[in-house]
């Protein structure tokens, strides 16, 4: 069995060194306006494995603009720039950060901007998005004076002043941590009420494992898979926390007057083991939820939000949900593999077992944890994006995928069946 490198940090996301995208030459004048058919105040919203990316224009020290691809992350408090962009914009010399999202100017003091992606508690853009040249993370904390609309159906994001637009959809109150911008809503599961964060920066919903295990003890039929699979394999880090998580589906979550049906989520596995986590608490969740306005038990991510036009009225602490499409129950379907990304390569981190099956799925017979996944159906995946790799693996239950694996320098080809985790 190949022994692939393990990470040293216990925070998600993480890994690897900082790599910045090449700088685009600065341009003088106001930020460019989109020529696509978007309404005033809207910009294109790029979806990458369920996560929201935006093209924004940063103001340079010379007064020009510098375009960059940024990740809109509603679960973190401070903006993050690659080291190259941080220095290029003179943030290291105390210059405030100023940029435009469409026609909206946003500012942040230099002291509140994080220098460099990667490291303890800071996302690593290359690990998460390469080959897409993401150079910055935009947190919701900088947008709290606005009404923000994420129109997943039209792939558009709009930022408006309060009172200028009438929100559409079912109104659901929210709480906002004014220091971080993280928002939370109350949801009802069964007879109990829980706080959940909303995070368009995460492609899949995750829930604190100890809470979700209690639900599944009462409702074992909610379980879908043992091991993060498909979009639930959101960060592709080499930790049991993600790799050994349990994918489950809640038949109905009630959010005020709104019903969310067949909600998929990953119940994270204990970081230090069930016994130690029981004594010391869950390291990840106990720290992550400090940024939330209340002790949340998880977040609703892109797999839920993508079916809605979501409007967040930060000043008035209200969200609005307009349903645009029905849930896709087959988004997880692929051969039963959990993947770990290392640089531009993908390794098998776990062999997923369908909840209704005994032992490892027949679909991945012959594969071993630690094998490198080199190609899918003859297409090389080294250097491919996470989204592209998952797309190649995805298909209808019963279809086959030819997986080329590498183990101890030898290459092995496996004919793997796609498992349905509906």
C-alpha positions as CSV (number, residue, x, y, z in Angstrom):
1,X,0.0,0.0,0.0
2,X,1.4,3.4,-1.0
3,X,1.9,5.7,2.0
4,X,1.0,9.1,0.8
5,X,1.9,12.2,2.8
6,X,-0.2,13.3,5.7
7,X,-1.0,16.9,6.7
8,X,0.3,18.3,9.9
9,X,-2.5,20.7,10.8
10,X,-5.9,19.9,12.4
11,X,-7.9,22.6,10.6
12,X,-9.9,22.5,7.4
13,X,-9.2,23.7,4.8
14,X,-5.4,23.7,4.8
15,X,-2.3,22.0,3.2
16,X,0.4,22.8,0.8
17,X,2.4,26.0,0.1
18,X,1.1,29.3,-1.2
19,X,1.0,29.7,-5.0
20,X,-0.4,32.9,-6.5
21,X,-1.8,33.5,-10.0
22,X,0.1,35.7,-12.4
23,X,-0.8,39.4,-12.0
24,X,-2.9,41.1,-14.7
25,X,-1.5,44.5,-15.7
26,X,-3.1,47.3,-13.8
27,X,-5.6,49.4,-15.7
28,X,-6.5,53.1,-15.1
29,X,-10.0,54.2,-14.5
30,X,-13.1,52.7,-12.9
31,X,-13.7,49.0,-12.7
32,X,-14.9,47.4,-15.9
33,X,-18.6,46.8,-16.3
34,X,-19.9,43.4,-17.3
35,X,-21.4,43.2,-20.8
36,X,-23.5,40.1,-20.0
37,X,-27.3,40.5,-19.6
38,X,-27.3,41.1,-15.8
39,X,-29.4,43.6,-13.9
40,X,-27.9,46.7,-12.3
41,X,-25.8,45.7,-9.3
42,X,-25.4,42.0,-10.5
43,X,-22.3,40.2,-11.4
44,X,-21.7,36.7,-12.7
45,X,-21.4,34.0,-10.0
46,X,-19.0,31.2,-10.9
47,X,-19.8,27.9,-9.3
48,X,-16.9,25.6,-8.6
49,X,-18.0,22.3,-7.0
50,X,-20.9,24.2,-5.4
51,X,-18.6,27.0,-4.1
52,X,-19.1,30.6,-5.2
53,X,-16.3,32.4,-7.0
54,X,-16.5,36.0,-8.2
55,X,-14.4,38.3,-10.5
56,X,-13.6,41.5,-8.7
57,X,-11.5,44.5,-9.4
58,X,-8.9,45.6,-6.8
59,X,-7.6,49.2,-6.6
60,X,-3.9,49.4,-7.1
61,X,-1.6,51.9,-5.3
62,X,-1.3,53.7,-8.7
63,X,-5.1,54.2,-8.9
64,X,-5.7,51.6,-11.5
65,X,-7.5,48.3,-11.2
66,X,-6.3,44.7,-10.9
67,X,-8.8,42.0,-11.7
68,X,-8.7,38.8,-9.6
69,X,-10.8,35.7,-9.0
70,X,-12.0,35.5,-5.4
71,X,-13.9,33.0,-3.3
72,X,-17.0,34.2,-1.5
73,X,-16.8,32.5,1.9
74,X,-19.6,33.1,4.4
75,X,-17.9,31.0,7.1
76,X,-14.7,33.1,7.7
77,X,-14.3,36.5,9.2
78,X,-11.3,38.2,7.6
79,X,-10.4,38.7,3.9
80,X,-7.4,36.7,2.8
81,X,-5.0,37.5,-0.1
82,X,-2.2,35.5,-1.6
83,X,1.1,36.9,-0.6
84,X,1.8,38.2,-4.1
85,X,-1.5,40.1,-4.2
86,X,-1.1,41.4,-0.7
87,X,2.2,43.0,-1.6
88,X,1.1,44.1,-5.0
89,X,-1.7,46.1,-3.4
90,X,0.7,47.5,-0.8
91,X,-1.4,46.1,2.1
92,X,2.0,45.2,3.7
93,X,2.7,49.0,3.8
94,X,-0.5,49.8,5.6
95,X,-2.6,50.7,2.5
96,X,-6.3,49.9,3.0
97,X,-7.8,47.2,0.8
98,X,-10.3,48.6,-1.7
99,X,-12.1,46.7,-4.4
100,X,-15.3,46.6,-6.4
101,X,-17.9,43.8,-6.6
102,X,-19.7,45.0,-9.7
103,X,-20.3,48.7,-9.1
104,X,-20.1,48.4,-5.3
105,X,-16.9,49.7,-3.6
106,X,-15.8,47.7,-0.6
107,X,-13.0,48.7,1.8
108,X,-11.1,47.0,4.7
109,X,-8.3,48.3,6.9
110,X,-4.9,46.8,6.2
111,X,-4.8,45.4,9.8
112,X,-7.8,43.2,9.1
113,X,-6.5,41.6,6.0
114,X,-4.7,38.2,6.2
115,X,-1.4,38.0,4.3
116,X,-1.1,34.8,2.5
117,X,-3.3,31.7,2.0
118,X,-2.5,28.5,3.7
119,X,-1.4,27.8,7.3
120,X,-3.3,27.4,10.5
121,X,-6.9,28.2,10.1
122,X,-6.4,29.9,6.7
123,X,-7.7,28.3,3.5
124,X,-5.2,27.1,0.9
125,X,-6.4,28.4,-2.5
126,X,-4.3,26.1,-4.6
127,X,-5.4,23.0,-2.7
128,X,-9.0,23.9,-3.0
129,X,-9.3,25.4,-6.4
130,X,-6.3,24.7,-8.7
131,X,-6.0,25.1,-11.6
132,X,-8.5,28.0,-11.2
133,X,-6.3,31.0,-10.2
134,X,-8.2,32.0,-7.0
135,X,-6.2,34.8,-5.3
136,X,-8.4,36.0,-2.5
137,X,-11.2,35.2,-0.1
138,X,-14.0,37.6,0.4
139,X,-15.8,37.2,3.7
140,X,-19.4,38.2,4.3
141,X,-18.2,40.5,7.1
142,X,-17.4,43.1,4.5
143,X,-20.9,43.1,3.0
144,X,-23.0,43.6,6.2
145,X,-24.3,47.0,5.2
146,X,-25.9,45.5,2.1
147,X,-28.6,43.1,0.9
148,X,-26.9,40.2,-0.9
149,X,-28.7,38.0,-3.3
150,X,-27.3,34.7,-4.6
151,X,-29.3,33.7,-7.7
152,X,-28.1,30.2,-8.3
153,X,-30.5,29.6,-11.2
154,X,-29.0,32.5,-13.1
155,X,-25.5,32.3,-11.7
156,X,-25.7,35.9,-10.6
157,X,-24.8,37.7,-7.4
158,X,-26.3,41.1,-6.5
159,X,-25.4,43.6,-3.9
160,X,-28.0,46.3,-3.1
161,X,-28.5,49.1,-0.6
162,X,-31.3,48.4,2.0
163,X,-34.7,49.4,0.7
164,X,-33.8,49.5,-3.0
165,X,-35.1,46.0,-3.9
166,X,-38.0,44.0,-2.7
167,X,-36.7,40.5,-1.7
168,X,-38.4,37.5,-3.2
169,X,-39.3,34.2,-1.4
170,X,-40.1,32.9,2.0
171,X,-38.8,35.1,4.8
172,X,-36.7,33.4,7.5
173,X,-35.1,35.4,10.3
174,X,-31.4,35.0,10.9
175,X,-28.8,36.0,13.5
176,X,-25.6,37.7,12.4
177,X,-22.3,38.0,14.3
178,X,-21.5,41.6,13.5
179,X,-17.7,41.0,14.0
180,X,-17.5,38.1,11.5
181,X,-20.5,38.4,9.3
182,X,-21.3,34.7,9.9
183,X,-25.1,34.1,9.9
184,X,-27.2,31.4,11.5
185,X,-30.8,30.3,11.2
186,X,-32.9,28.1,13.4
187,X,-34.0,24.8,11.9
188,X,-36.4,22.1,13.2
189,X,-35.4,18.5,12.8
190,X,-38.0,16.2,14.3
191,X,-39.2,17.8,17.5
192,X,-35.9,19.6,18.2
193,X,-34.6,23.0,17.1
194,X,-31.0,23.6,16.2
195,X,-28.9,26.5,14.9
196,X,-27.2,26.1,11.5
197,X,-24.9,28.5,9.7
198,X,-25.4,29.4,6.0
199,X,-22.3,29.1,3.9
200,X,-22.2,29.5,0.2
201,X,-18.4,29.1,0.4
202,X,-18.8,25.4,1.1
203,X,-20.0,23.1,-1.6
204,X,-21.7,20.6,0.8
205,X,-23.5,20.7,4.1
206,X,-21.5,19.5,7.1
207,X,-22.8,18.7,10.6
208,X,-21.1,18.1,13.9
209,X,-20.6,14.4,14.2
210,X,-21.7,13.9,17.8
211,X,-25.0,15.6,17.1
212,X,-25.6,13.7,13.8
213,X,-24.7,10.4,15.3
214,X,-27.5,10.9,17.8
215,X,-30.0,11.5,15.0
216,X,-28.8,8.4,13.1
217,X,-29.1,6.3,16.2
218,X,-32.8,7.1,16.2
219,X,-33.1,7.0,12.4
220,X,-30.5,4.6,10.9
221,X,-32.3,4.8,7.6
222,X,-31.0,8.3,7.2
223,X,-27.5,6.9,6.6
224,X,-26.3,6.8,3.0
225,X,-22.6,6.1,3.0
226,X,-19.7,5.4,5.4
227,X,-17.0,7.7,4.1
228,X,-17.1,11.1,2.3
229,X,-18.1,10.5,-1.3
230,X,-18.7,12.9,-4.2
231,X,-19.5,16.5,-3.3
232,X,-19.5,15.5,0.4
233,X,-15.7,15.0,0.0
234,X,-15.5,18.7,0.1
235,X,-11.9,19.5,1.2
236,X,-10.1,16.3,0.2
237,X,-7.7,16.5,3.2
238,X,-6.0,13.5,4.8
239,X,-7.9,13.4,8.0
240,X,-10.3,10.9,9.4
241,X,-12.4,14.0,10.3
242,X,-13.5,14.1,6.6
243,X,-12.5,10.7,5.2
244,X,-14.4,8.6,7.8
245,X,-17.4,10.9,8.0
246,X,-20.9,9.5,7.4
247,X,-23.1,10.8,4.6
248,X,-26.7,11.0,5.6
249,X,-29.9,12.5,4.3
250,X,-32.6,14.2,6.5
251,X,-36.1,13.7,5.0
252,X,-37.3,17.1,6.1
253,X,-35.8,20.2,7.8
254,X,-38.3,22.9,8.7
255,X,-37.0,26.5,8.5
256,X,-39.8,28.8,9.7
257,X,-42.5,28.5,7.0
258,X,-40.0,26.8,4.6
259,X,-39.5,23.1,4.2
260,X,-36.1,21.7,3.0
261,X,-36.6,18.1,1.8
262,X,-34.1,15.3,1.5
263,X,-31.2,17.4,2.8
264,X,-27.8,15.7,2.4
265,X,-25.0,16.3,4.8
266,X,-21.7,14.9,6.1
267,X,-21.5,14.0,9.7
268,X,-17.8,14.6,10.5
269,X,-15.8,11.9,12.2
270,X,-14.0,12.4,15.6
271,X,-10.6,14.0,15.1
272,X,-9.0,12.3,18.1
273,X,-11.4,9.4,18.5
274,X,-14.8,9.1,20.0
275,X,-13.5,8.7,23.6
276,X,-11.0,11.6,23.5
277,X,-13.4,13.9,21.6
278,X,-16.0,13.0,24.2
279,X,-13.7,14.2,27.0
280,X,-12.1,17.2,25.3
281,X,-14.7,18.3,22.8
282,X,-14.6,18.4,19.0
283,X,-11.6,20.5,18.1
284,X,-12.9,21.7,14.7
285,X,-16.4,22.5,15.6
286,X,-15.7,24.0,19.0
287,X,-13.3,26.5,17.3
288,X,-15.2,27.1,14.0
289,X,-18.5,28.0,15.7
290,X,-16.8,30.8,17.7
291,X,-17.3,32.9,14.6
292,X,-21.0,32.2,14.5
293,X,-23.6,34.3,16.3
294,X,-24.7,31.3,18.3
295,X,-23.2,27.8,18.9
296,X,-24.1,26.2,15.6
297,X,-24.0,22.5,15.0
298,X,-23.0,22.8,11.3
299,X,-23.7,24.6,8.1
300,X,-26.0,24.4,5.1
301,X,-23.8,24.5,2.0
302,X,-24.0,24.7,-1.7
303,X,-25.8,21.4,-2.2
304,X,-28.8,22.9,-0.4
305,X,-28.5,26.6,-1.4
306,X,-28.1,25.9,-5.1
307,X,-31.8,25.0,-5.4
308,X,-32.8,28.5,-4.3
309,X,-32.5,32.2,-5.0
310,X,-31.2,33.2,-1.6
311,X,-31.4,36.8,-0.4
312,X,-29.7,37.9,2.8
313,X,-30.8,41.2,4.3
314,X,-27.9,41.8,6.7
315,X,-29.1,45.1,8.2
316,X,-32.6,43.7,9.0
317,X,-31.4,40.2,10.0
318,X,-33.6,38.4,7.5
319,X,-33.1,35.8,4.7
320,X,-35.5,35.1,1.8
321,X,-35.7,31.8,0.0
322,X,-37.3,31.3,-3.5
323,X,-37.1,27.8,-4.7
324,X,-35.8,27.4,-8.3
325,X,-35.5,23.7,-8.8
326,X,-36.0,20.3,-7.1
327,X,-33.2,18.5,-5.3
328,X,-30.9,16.2,-7.3
329,X,-31.0,12.9,-5.3
330,X,-28.2,11.4,-7.4
331,X,-25.4,14.0,-6.9
332,X,-23.3,11.6,-4.8
333,X,-23.4,8.7,-7.3
334,X,-19.9,7.5,-8.3
335,X,-17.5,4.6,-7.5
336,X,-17.1,4.3,-3.7
337,X,-13.9,6.3,-3.2
338,X,-13.0,9.1,-0.8
339,X,-10.2,11.2,-2.3
340,X,-7.3,13.1,-0.8
341,X,-5.6,15.8,-2.8
342,X,-1.9,16.3,-2.6
343,X,-0.4,19.1,-4.8
344,X,-1.9,18.2,-8.3
345,X,-2.5,14.5,-7.5
346,X,-5.3,12.5,-6.1
347,X,-5.1,9.6,-3.7
348,X,-7.6,7.1,-2.3
349,X,-8.2,8.2,1.3
350,X,-11.0,5.7,2.1
351,X,-13.0,3.0,0.5
352,X,-16.6,4.1,0.9
353,X,-19.3,1.6,2.0
354,X,-22.9,2.1,1.1
355,X,-25.0,2.2,4.3
356,X,-27.2,-0.6,3.1
357,X,-24.3,-2.8,2.0
358,X,-22.0,-5.2,3.8
359,X,-18.3,-4.6,3.6
360,X,-16.6,-2.5,0.9
361,X,-18.6,-1.8,-2.3
362,X,-18.0,-4.3,-5.1
363,X,-17.4,-1.2,-7.2
364,X,-13.9,-0.6,-5.8
365,X,-12.6,-4.2,-5.4
366,X,-8.9,-4.3,-6.0
367,X,-8.3,-0.7,-4.9
368,X,-6.3,0.1,-1.7
369,X,-6.2,3.1,0.5
370,X,-3.1,5.1,-0.5
371,X,-3.3,4.3,-4.2
372,X,-3.0,7.3,-6.5
373,X,-5.9,7.8,-8.9
374,X,-4.1,8.6,-12.2
375,X,-6.9,8.5,-14.8
376,X,-10.6,7.9,-15.2
377,X,-11.8,6.3,-18.4
378,X,-8.4,7.1,-20.0
379,X,-8.5,10.8,-19.1
380,X,-5.5,11.9,-17.0
381,X,-6.5,13.7,-13.8
382,X,-3.2,14.9,-12.5
383,X,-3.5,18.7,-12.4
384,X,-7.3,18.6,-12.9
385,X,-9.6,20.5,-10.6
386,X,-11.6,18.8,-7.8
387,X,-14.8,19.6,-9.7
388,X,-13.4,18.0,-12.9
389,X,-12.3,14.8,-11.1
390,X,-15.7,14.4,-9.4
391,X,-17.5,15.0,-12.7
392,X,-15.5,12.3,-14.4
393,X,-16.3,9.8,-11.6
394,X,-20.0,10.8,-11.5
395,X,-22.7,8.8,-13.4
396,X,-25.8,6.7,-13.2
397,X,-25.8,3.7,-10.8
398,X,-24.7,0.6,-12.5
399,X,-22.5,2.4,-15.1
400,X,-18.8,1.6,-15.1
401,X,-15.6,3.6,-14.8
402,X,-12.1,2.5,-15.7
403,X,-9.8,3.6,-13.0
404,X,-6.1,3.7,-13.5
405,X,-4.3,3.5,-10.2
406,X,-0.6,3.6,-9.2
407,X,0.7,1.7,-6.3
408,X,4.4,1.4,-5.4
409,X,5.4,2.4,-8.9
410,X,3.2,-0.1,-10.6
411,X,0.0,0.8,-12.5
412,X,-3.3,-1.1,-12.0
413,X,-6.5,-0.8,-14.0
414,X,-9.8,-1.4,-12.2
415,X,-13.3,-1.6,-13.7
416,X,-15.4,0.1,-11.1
417,X,-19.2,0.2,-10.9
418,X,-20.9,3.5,-9.9
419,X,-22.9,3.2,-6.7
420,X,-26.1,5.1,-6.0
421,X,-26.3,6.8,-2.7
422,X,-29.7,8.4,-3.1
